Amino acid sequence: MRKYLLLPKKKLWIAALKMNRWPVKWWDEQVEARRKKEELRKKRIESLYPKKK
């Protein structure tokens, strides 16, 4: 089966993954800053234009 699908050998593949690790970035400061900026903009708009009931 492995020959036909060209899958790597499991032990070698796992060893290669362990050797080629890099730090994982779980969040991006620029994306968070943009999101925060958007939230502040929405709050300002809501405070300027309250919804009529």
C-alpha positions as protocol buffer text, in pm:
chain_id: "A"
residue {
  index: 1
  type: MET
  ca { x: 0 y: 0 z: 0 }
}
residue {
  index: 2
  type: ARG
  ca { x: 279 y: 239 z: 92 }
}
residue {
  index: 3
  type: LYS
  ca { x: 448 y: 186 z: -245 }
}
residue {
  index: 4
  type: TYR
  ca { x: 141 y: 288 z: -438 }
}
residue {
  index: 5
  type: LEU
  ca { x: 59 y: 601 z: -240 }
}
residue {
  index: 6
  type: LEU
  ca { x: 420 y: 717 z: -193 }
}
residue {
  index: 7
  type: LEU
  ca { x: 379 y: 757 z: 182 }
}
residue {
  index: 8
  type: PRO
  ca { x: 697 y: 810 z: 387 }
}
residue {
  index: 9
  type: LYS
  ca { x: 804 y: 554 z: 642 }
}
residue {
  index: 10
  type: LYS
  ca { x: 641 y: 638 z: 972 }
}
residue {
  index: 11
  type: LYS
  ca { x: 949 y: 628 z: 1199 }
}
residue {
  index: 12
  type: LEU
  ca { x: 1160 y: 837 z: 963 }
}
residue {
  index: 13
  type: TRP
  ca { x: 876 y: 1084 z: 913 }
}
residue {
  index: 14
  type: ILE
  ca { x: 824 y: 1133 z: 1288 }
}
residue {
  index: 15
  type: ALA
  ca { x: 1198 y: 1180 z: 1343 }
}
residue {
  index: 16
  type: ALA
  ca { x: 1212 y: 1440 z: 1066 }
}
residue {
  index: 17
  type: LEU
  ca { x: 918 y: 1628 z: 1216 }
}
residue {
  index: 18
  type: LYS
  ca { x: 1085 y: 1635 z: 1557 }
}
residue {
  index: 19
  type: MET
  ca { x: 1407 y: 1770 z: 1409 }
}
residue {
  index: 20
  type: ASN
  ca { x: 1241 y: 2040 z: 1198 }
}
residue {
  index: 21
  type: ARG
  ca { x: 1037 y: 2211 z: 1466 }
}
residue {
  index: 22
  type: TRP
  ca { x: 991 y: 2585 z: 1475 }
}
residue {
  index: 23
  type: PRO
  ca { x: 820 y: 2806 z: 1734 }
}
residue {
  index: 24
  type: VAL
  ca { x: 448 y: 2820 z: 1682 }
}
residue {
  index: 25
  type: LYS
  ca { x: 294 y: 3165 z: 1690 }
}
residue {
  index: 26
  type: TRP
  ca { x: -54 y: 3127 z: 1835 }
}
residue {
  index: 27
  type: TRP
  ca { x: -148 y: 3490 z: 1774 }
}
residue {
  index: 28
  type: ASP
  ca { x: -25 y: 3778 z: 1568 }
}
residue {
  index: 29
  type: GLU
  ca { x: 13 y: 4121 z: 1729 }
}
residue {
  index: 30
  type: GLN
  ca { x: -81 y: 4306 z: 1410 }
}
residue {
  index: 31
  type: VAL
  ca { x: -400 y: 4105 z: 1366 }
}
residue {
  index: 32
  type: GLU
  ca { x: -492 y: 4161 z: 1731 }
}
residue {
  index: 33
  type: ALA
  ca { x: -426 y: 4536 z: 1699 }
}
residue {
  index: 34
  type: ARG
  ca { x: -651 y: 4555 z: 1390 }
}
residue {
  index: 35
  type: ARG
  ca { x: -926 y: 4360 z: 1568 }
}
residue {
  index: 36
  type: LYS
  ca { x: -903 y: 4585 z: 1873 }
}
residue {
  index: 37
  type: LYS
  ca { x: -911 y: 4895 z: 1654 }
}
residue {
  index: 38
  type: GLU
  ca { x: -1224 y: 4768 z: 1480 }
}
residue {
  index: 39
  type: GLU
  ca { x: -1394 y: 4698 z: 1815 }
}
residue {
  index: 40
  type: LEU
  ca { x: -1315 y: 5050 z: 1939 }
}
residue {
  index: 41
  type: ARG
  ca { x: -1451 y: 5198 z: 1615 }
}
residue {
  index: 42
  type: LYS
  ca { x: -1777 y: 5004 z: 1652 }
}
residue {
  index: 43
  type: LYS
  ca { x: -1816 y: 5114 z: 2015 }
}
residue {
  index: 44
  type: ARG
  ca { x: -1762 y: 5479 z: 1919 }
}
residue {
  index: 45
  type: ILE
  ca { x: -2023 y: 5453 z: 1642 }
}
residue {
  index: 46
  type: GLU
  ca { x: -2273 y: 5290 z: 1880 }
}
residue {
  index: 47
  type: SER
  ca { x: -2219 y: 5563 z: 2140 }
}
residue {
  index: 48
  type: LEU
  ca { x: -2268 y: 5838 z: 1879 }
}
residue {
  index: 49
  type: TYR
  ca { x: -2575 y: 5682 z: 1719 }
}
residue {
  index: 50
  type: PRO
  ca { x: -2783 y: 5497 z: 1980 }
}
residue {
  index: 51
  type: LYS
  ca { x: -3046 y: 5262 z: 1847 }
}
residue {
  index: 52
  type: LYS
  ca { x: -3406 y: 5381 z: 1857 }
}
residue {
  index: 53
  type: LYS
  ca { x: -3651 y: 5162 z: 2039 }
}
